[in-house]
């Protein structure tokens, strides 16, 4: 089974790096560069998991997530926040929007992010260590 991952990230070099890394691991990947386009992408692509940045133009990641959770098709979608905002600085609304994992980009290598994606999707049985922010 090929798992589908969407990346909603406005920084193109970061978006490209994670896309390449995930595709090399066998994932089908789709990308969007802002929250507005990302919400449409998620509705059409229906990924198994989304890597979601918080600070983006046109619609923030937390607003996208709020809208996603209000839909039947997006209520249970797996979401990993991938941002440079510490958990302490994150919007309060995230606490109520069910996030599977919270990653601060500066604290994880791309390989570690892929390991978290696999763990959330149940692809690997190796535990993922979590670094405190």
Buried (B, 14 or more C-beta within 10 A) or exposed (E): EEBBBBBBBBBEEBBEBBBEBBEEBEBBBBBBBBBBBBBEBBEEBEBBBBBBBBBBEBBBBBBBBBBBBEEEEBEEBBBBBBBBBEEEEBBEEBEEBEBBBBBBBEEBEBEBBBBBBBBBBEBEEEEBEEEEB
